Amino acid sequence: MSAVAKRSLLAGLRWTSLRLRLVVVFALVALTAAVSASGIAYWLNREAVLTRTQDAALGDFRQEMQNRAASLPLRPTKDDLQNTAVQMASSSPGYSVLLVDKRDGGKPIVGNSDLDSFTLDNVPLSLQRQVNRKQPVEAGNKYAYHLFWQRTSIRGTPYLVAGTQIIGGGPTGYMLKSLDQERQDLNSLAWSLGIATALALVGSALLAQAAATTVLRPVQRLGDAARKLGEGKLDTRLVVSGTDELADLSHTFNKAASSLEKKVADMSAREESSRRFVADMSHELRTPLTAITAVAEVLEDEADSLDPMIAPAVHLVVSETRRLNDLVENLMEVTRFDAGTARLVLDTVDVADQVTACIDARAWLDAVDLDAERGMMVRLDPRRLDVILANLIGNALKHGGSPVRVAVRTEGDELVIQVRDHGPGIPEDVLPHVFDRFYKASASRPRSEGSGLGLSIAMENAHIHGGDITAANSPDGDGAVFVLRLPRDAERLTRTVQDHDAEVQDEEGDAT
């Protein structure tokens, strides 16, 4: 699987991805619409089916009560009720009939069409009370008795129970109509609507996926292009198709990329010109500085025999000449770092010996307290380590306070060198800028003995080794602490840089 496809898959699986949110929104809208439509359809069909069945059964029952039950004698026998109930049930659309009358002693007499399935116990008491209640005959009510019905459930099966009484005297009739077939039909309808809802949900998800792919593919291409642009591939452009908002966005991106490429090219050209100017200037200054330095050294040797009025001027010229010479050397070193031409010349050295040699060469042995065990062998560039140590220790002696303590130790694969002084420390507003080029801690004293490049060059030399330098104040408030961290073996870093340069050269060769 390619990296682009893998990123697309991972982006689609994230809960915060636009694709997933679009699919979820489509699915929720479709689910809400489908459930609402299915619920309304089910409710309407349910009412229509039950009402149709109910009206047909009640209408037939009312007609049978008028035709058959009303023709019974005033004092019917049980057989009369039984026969009439059977006749009414046999002509009905599938319901059972129960006829109830009273004997002379007030005892009930019952006749039913199906003794096993329909008895008076199956009739709710509330329905019996409504049926037997005599209504006052008024202008708005012409009959003393009415037909009442109720839906009930008997042993888990839905039924329609209805009852009425013959006006003017006669038996009370009840009917029991099973609604199980209607329930099965409604269950089938519910299953059909559920399947339709599921299909609508799946269809909406597929539609959302298609819409997301159509909409998000240009967005994904835009994201990939922006990522390449951020990686430095300023010639990245989008292929524009269509006239919609995404096409306008692609046009805008291409214009922004072109403008950025032009500005970066202009800045790179100016930076290269400035770098070349500094390098050329430094190189051109070296020849006259060499001559001036030689003359200054001769004058310094003869300073004691010169006129006392001239000697201070001679010492000033010598001091400033050396300072200018250091500045030119530092500028040339900075130019090499900026141009990317600085390279490591590795050697295996004893760190303790290297630090001692650095201190001894500059006559700092009396001012520096060294804590380093012999035998700590590391592979690095000795010259660049000497430059780092000279700048850190020299800075501590110049701006800190004696004694300066240098501690050397190893932590895993790292070499750690700590340089601590006992001066006033570094102001908090200065700490973030101590490694900046030409930075002065006080704007009122822009001139100092240093060039303002020493710590910056030390940091660059640490970086080229794959290390780093940190600056902080001592926790006890007594002085500043600089910590240098370098890999114990910079060989791996050198191989990585060489492999990268070889890959770049291969790519440039393929492009040509």
N, C-alpha and C positions, 0 to 999 in steps of 0.2 A: 504494500500500500504506500503510495507516495505521501510526502510530508503534507502537501496541500490537502489531499483527500482526508488524511488523518486529522488535520486541524479542522476541516469542515465537519467531520463526524463528531469530534469532541465538542465543537461549538454548538452542534445541533442537540447534543445530549445535556448541555448545561441548562439548569432551570432558569437562568437569566437570559438565555438566548432568545433572540427575536423570533426565530423559526418555531421554537417550542411554544412560545407565548401565542403566536399566531394560530398554530394548530389547536391549542387549548381553547382559545377564544372562539374559533370556528366551531369546535366540538361542543362547547357550552351553549353557543347560540343555537346550533342545530338540535342539541338535546332539549333545550328549553322549548323551542318551536315544536319539535316532534312530540314531546311529552304533553304540551298544551293541546296540540291538535288531536293527539290520540285520546287524551282525557276527555276533551269536549265531544269527540266522535263516539267514544264509549258511553258517555253519559247520555247523549241524545239517543243513541241506538238502544240503550238499556231502557230508557223511559218509553221509547216507541214500542219496543217488544213487549214490555210488561203492561203498558197501557192497552195495547191491542189485545193481548191475551185476556187481560182483566176485563175489559169492556165486553169482549165476546162472551166470556163465561158469565158475567153478571147479567148481561142482557138476556142470555138464554135462560139463566136461573129465574129471573124475574118473570119471564114469559111462561115458564113451566109452572111456577107457583100460581100464576093467574089461571092457567088452563087446567091444571090437574089438582093441585092442592086445594084450590078454592072450590072445586066441585065435590069435595068429600062431605059426608054428612056431618052434622054438628057434633055428634058423639061418635067419632070413628073408632073402630077397633084397631088392635095392634096389627092385625092382618091387613086392614085397609091402609094403614100408614106404611106398612112394609111394602105392599104391592105398588102403591103410588110412588114411594121413594125409588123402587127399582125401575119403574117406568120412566121417571124423570131422569135417572142416571143413565139409562140405556139410550135415551135420545139426546143426551147432553154431549158437549165437546170434551169428554174426558174428565168429569168431576164426580165425586161421591155426594150423596144426598142423605140428610138426616132430618126426619120430621118428628116433632115433639108436640104432644097434646096432653090434656089433663083429664083424669077420671073424675067421677063425681066426688070422691073424697079428697080431691086436690092432688092425688098422686100422679106423677107423670107417666105417660105412655109414649114409647119411642118406637119408631120404625126407620130403618136405615137400609141403604142399598148395599153396604158392605160393612158388616159388623166388625170384621177384623181390622179394617183400616181407618174407620171413622166412627168415633163415639162422641158423646157429649163432653168427655174429658179433653177432647182435642180442640174444643172451642174455648177461646180465652174468656175469662169471667167478665172482663171489661166489655167484650163484644156482646156477651149474653145480656148484660145489663142495658146496653144501648138498644138492643133489639126488643127487649121486653118493656122498655119504658114508653108509656103512652104520651105522645106529644099533644099539646093543646091545639085544637083546630082554630086557625085564625085566617085573616085575609092573606097573610103571607105564607100560611101553611095549611094546605087543603086536606092533608092526611094525618091520621093519628100515629101511623107506624110507617117507618121508612126502611129502605134497604141499607145495611151497614156492612162494611168489609174491612178486613185487616190482613196484612201480610205477616206470617209467622213462620217459625221453623220447628219442625217435628223430627227429632232424631237426626238432626243435621240436614234435613231436606227442606227446601223452602216451599211454602204452601200459601195459597190465597184462601182465606176463610171468610165467608159472607153469610148473612142471615137476615131474615125479615119475617113479619107476621101478617097473616091474612086479616085485612080490615073487615070489620063487621063480624068477626068470630071465625075461628078456624085454627089449624095447627101452625106452629112456628117452624119455619124451614131453615136449615143450614146447608151450605154446600162447602166442599173441600176440594180445591183444585191444585194439583201438583204443578209447581213451577220449575221442576228439575230439568226438563227439556230446555226451557228458556235459559236456565243457568248454564247448561252445557253450551248452548249457542253463544251466550255472552262470554263464557270462558274461551271458546274458540276465537271469538272476535278479539278478546283481550290478547290472546297469544299472537294473533295476526298483527294487531296494532303494536305489540311489543317487538315482533320481528321487524316490522316496518320502521320502528324507532331505532332499532339497532342498525339496520341497513342505512338509515339516514345518518346515524352517527358515524358509521364507517365511511360513507360517502362524503360526509363533511370533512372528515380527517384527511381523506385522499385529496379532496378539493383544496383544503388548506395547505397540504403538502405541495400540491402543484402550484398554488398561488405563491407560497413561500419560496419555492424554487425559482419561480419567474421573477419575483420581486427582489429576493435576497441574493440571487446570483450576481447582479451588478454591484450590490452592496459588498458582497464578498470579494469581488474583483477589486473594488475600490479599497477595501481593507488591506488586501494583499499588496496593492500598489503603494498604499501609504506606508505599509511595513517596509517594503523595499526602499522607498524614499527615505524612511528613517534610518535604514542601514547604510545610506550613502549612495545608493544607485539613483543618481539624480536624473538619469535619462529615461526613467520609468514613465510610460504614458499609457493611457487607457484608450481602447478602441471604442469610439462613440457610435452608437446605432440608435435610431429612433429620435423622437422629438419630445419625449415626456420629461418629467422632472428629473429622473435619474440621468437622462442624457445631458440635461443642463448641469447637473452636478458633476458629471464626467468632464464636460467642457471646462467647468470652473477648476476642477482638479488639475487638468492638463495645463491650463493657463498658470495656475499657482506653481506647478512643478517647473514649468519653463522659466518663470520669473525667479524662482528659487535657484534653479541651476545657473542662471545668468549671474545672479548676485553672488552665489558661492564662487563661481568662476572668477568674477571680478575681485572678490575678496582674496581668493587664493593667489591671483596674479599680483595684487598689491602686497600681500604678505610675502610672496616669493621675492618680489622686487625689494621690499624692505629688508628681508633676510639677506639677499644678495648684496644690498648696499652695506649692511653692517659687516658682512663677511669681507667684502672688498675693502671697506674702510679699515677694518681691523688689520687685514693683510697689508695694506699700504702703509699703515702706521708702524708696523713692526720694524721696517728697515730704518726709518729715521729714529725710532725709539731705541733701537740697538745702538746706534751711534751716540745718541744723547745719553743713554745709560752708561756707555763706556766713558764718555767725557765726565759725566757726573761722578762716577767712581774715582776718576783721577782727581777731580776737584775735592772729593771727600777726603782722599788720602793727603792732600796738600792743605786741608782746611786749617790745620794747626799753625801753619807758617804764613797764613794770609793775614791781612789787616783785620783786626777785631771787628771793624764795622762791616766787613764783607763776609766774614765767616757765617753769621746767621743766615744770610741770603743763600750761601752755598748749601748749607744744611737743608734749607727749605726746598731748593731746587732738586737736591738729591732725593728727598722724601717724596715730593710730588711726582718726580720721574718714576720712582718705583711704584707709586700708587697708580699712575697712568699705565705703566707696563702691566700691572696686575689686572687693571680694568680691561685692557685690550685682550689679554689672555682669557679672561672670563667671558668676554663678548664672543670670542672665537669658539669657546667651548659651548656656550649657549646656542650659537648658530649651528653647530654640529648636531646638537640635540633637536633643534627645530627642524633641521633638514632631514632628520632620521638617518644620518650617516654615522652616528656614534655606535661603536661595536665593542663588545667585551673581548678582552684578551685574558683568558682564564689560566689560572695556575693554582696548584695546591699549596696552601701556606698555613703556617702556624699562626693563629690569630694573636696570641700573646706576643710573639716576636714582631708581628706586623704593627701592632699598636705601639709597642715599645720603640720601634724604629721611627714611627711617625712623631712620637713625642720627643725622642732624642734629637732628630734632625732639626727640630725647631727650638731646641734648648728649653723645653718645658718640664724637664724631669723634676725640678724642685717645686714646681707649682701644681703638679698633677699627682694624684694618688691612684695608682693602677691596681685593680683587683681582677687578675686574669690568670687562670691556670695554664701552664704550658701543656702542649699535646693536643689542643683542640684544633684539628685539621679541617679546613674548609676549602672548597673549590670556588674561587671567584677571581675578579680582576684586582690585583694588588694595587695598581696605580689609582684606580677609582675608589677603592676602599681608603687609601691614603688621603685622597681629596675629601672624602666624606668626613673622616676623623679630624683632619686639619681644620675644616670649617666648623665642625661642632665644638671641638675643644677650644679652638681659637675664639669662637663666639662666646663661649662660657668664660674664658679668661678676660676677654675684653669688656663684656657687658655684665658679667656676673660678679662673683667674689670667690676668692680663694678660701679653702682649697677646692680644686675641681676634682671630683671623683669619677673615674671611668671603671665600670664594672662590666665584665664579659662573662656570658653564660650561654648555654644552649638549651632550647626547649623543643624537644622532638626533632623535626627537620629544619629548625630555624636557629640562626645565630642572632643573639640579642646583645646589643651593646648599649649600655646606659651611661649618659654623660650628665652629671649633676654638678651644679655650682652652689655657692652659698651667698648669692647676691640678693637683691631686692625682689627678684622674680620678674615675670612678664605681665604687664597690665592686661586685664581681661579683654579690652577692646583691641589689643594688639595681637593676642594669641591666634586668631583666625588668619592673620596676614603675615606671620613670621617667615613663611616660605615664598611670599610673593616677591617678584623681581623689583628691585629699586625701592622697596617699601621702607619708609622712614617712620620710626615710632613717634617722632615729634616733628610736626610741620615747621616749627620755628627753628629747627636745627637740621636742614636738609643736607648739610655738608658733614661728613664724618670720614674717619680713616678708611673705612671699608667701601666697597663698590656697591653694596646692596644686592649682590648676586651670589654671595657665598652659600647661604642656606638654600637658595633656589637650585644652585648647581649640585649641592649635596643631595637634595631630594631627587633630582633627575638621575643622578648616579645610583641612588637606591632603587628607583623605578626600573632602570635598565637591567638591574640584577633581579627584578621581580620582587623587590622588597618595599619598605616604607619607613618613614620617620614621623614620629609624633612628638609634639611639644606640649608641655603642661607645667604647672607650678607644683612644687612639692606639697604633699598633703599637710605637712607641719608648718607650711608658710615660709620655709627657709630655702630660697633659691628656686631655680628652674630645672626641669628634668627633660632631656631629649632622649628618646628611645629609638634606636636603629634596629630594624628587623630585616634580616637577609636570609635567603635560603642557603643551607649549608652546601648545596651543590647546585650551582647555576648552570651546569652543563645541560640539564634538561630544558631549561628556558632557551638556551642558545640553539639547541636542536629544533625546538618548536618554531623559533623565529626563522631559522633557515628553511625548514619545511614549508612554512607559510610563504616565504619569498619565492621558493621554487614553484609553488602552486600558482602564485600570482604571475610569474614569468610564463608558465605553461598556458595560463588563460589568455595572456596577452598574445602569445604566439599563435594560439588557436584563432583568436579574433582577427589577426592579420592574415 
